[in-house]
Amino acid sequence: MFLDVVLWALVLLPALVALTWIDIRTMRLPDMITLPLIGVGVVQSWYFAGEVWSAGIGAAVGYLFFVVIEKAYRATTGKDGLGRGDAKLLAAGGAWCGWIGLPWIVLIASSSGLVFAGLMAVSGRKPDGAMPFGPFLALGIAAVWLGQIRLLMF
C-alpha cells in the first residue's frame, strides 16, 4: 500500500508544483496539465476506493462552483476575479479528493491566500491587485489528498 501511495504522489505532487510555478510566473494554469490531472484523479479514485462517482461528482462540482463565482464576480464588478484555470484545478482537486474534499480544499486555499496577502500588506509589499490563486489551490489539494491517504492507511 505504501508503494502505491508513493507512485500516485509522484504523479500528483510534481504536477501541483509545476502548476504553482507556472501560475506565479504567468498567472495561467495550462490545460495540458490541469485536464490530464482530472482524468488521472478519477483513475486514482477508482484504484483506492473502487468507485469513481465521488471523483466525478467532485470534478463537476469543483469546476461549476468556481465558474459560478467567476461569472458572478465579473457581473458584479466588471472585472475578472478567478480564471477558468482555477476552476479546472479545483475540478482536478475534486477528482483526486472526491466531493467530500472540496470544502476543505477551498478552505485551505482561501485561508492560506488571505494569510499570504496579509503578510504581504504588513511587510509593506502590497500585491499589485492581481494575485495567482493556483498555488494556494495546489496547497489545499495536496494537504487534503495527503490527509485522506493517511486516514486510508491507518
N, C-alpha and C positions, 0 to 999 in steps of 0.2 A: 504494500500500500504506500509506503514512504517513497519508493522509487517512482510510482505513478504520479504522486503529488509533485515531485521534483520535475518530472518531464512536462507536466501541464504548466507548472510555474515557469519553466523555461520558454514556454510559448507566450503566456500572458504578461509576465513582468517585463521582459525586454520590449515588447510592443508598447506597453504603457510608458516606459522610459523614453522610447523613441517619440511617441506622441507628445509627451511632455516637452521634450527638447524642441521638436518642430513647432509646437504651439507657442512656446516662449519666443522663438526667433521669428516666426512668420504670422502668428495669430490665425493659423489654419490647422485643421485636423484632417489629413488626407484620407479620402475614401479607400485608397489602396491598402491602408492599414485598418481603418475602423470597420469596414464592411466584412473583410475576412474574419476579423475578431468576433463579429456577431455569429457567423456560421460556426466557427471553432468553439465558441462558447456553448452553443446548442449541443454540439457533439460531446463536449466535456460534461455537460449536464447529464446527457444520456449515459456516459461512461460511469459517472459516480452515482447517479440516482436511478438509472434505468428508465428514465422518462424524460420527455422534452417539453411537456406542457408548461411547467413553471418557467423554463428558459424562454419559450416562445412568447408567453404572456409578458414576461419581464422585458423582453426586447421590444415588443409592440408598445407596451405601456410607457416604458422609458422614453422611447422615441416620441410618441404622441404627447407626453407630458411636457417635454421641452419645446416641442413645436408650438403647442398652445401658448406657453409662456412667451416664446419668441414673438409670435404674432400679436398677442395681447399687448406686450410691451411696445412693439412697433406702432400698433394702432393708437395707443395712448400717448406716446411721446414723440412719434415721428422719427425715432432713431432706432438703430439696431442695438440689441442687448446681447442676447445669446445668438450664436451662429448655428447653422444646421449641423456642423461638425460636432458640436456639443451634444446635440440630440442623438446623433449616430453613436457617439461614445457612450452616452447613457444607455442606449439600446444594447451596446456590447456589454456593459455592466449588468444589465438585466438578463442577458443571455448567460453570462458566467455565474451570476449570483441568484438568479431567479427573481420573480416579482417580489418576494419577501425581502430581498436585499436592497431594493430600490430606495426606500425611505432612508435607510442607513447610509447608502452611498451619497445621496443628496445632502443629508445632514452633515456628514464628514466633509464633503466638498465645500458646502456653503460656509460652515464654521471655520474651516482652515483658510478659506479665501478671505473671510472677514478678519480673522486674526492677522493674516499677512498684510492686508490693506491697512489695518490699524497700526501695525508695527511700522509700516512704511510712513504713515502720517506722523506718528510720534517721532520717528527718526528724522523728520524733515524732508524725506524723499517722497513727495506726493506722487501717486500714479498720475499719468497724463490723461486720465479719463478712461482709456480702454485697458483692460487687464485680461490676459488669457485665463479662461476658466478650466481648460483641459487639464492642466497639471493638478488642479485640486480634485477634479473628477477622477483622474488616474489614481490619486492617493486614496480616494474613497473606495474605488473599485478594488484596489489591491488590499486594503485593510479589511473590507467585508469578505472578499473571497478567501483570504488567509484565515480570517476568523471562522468562517464556515468550514473550511477544511480542517481546522484544529478541532472543532466540535465533532466533525465526522470521524476523525482519527481516535479521539479519546472518549 
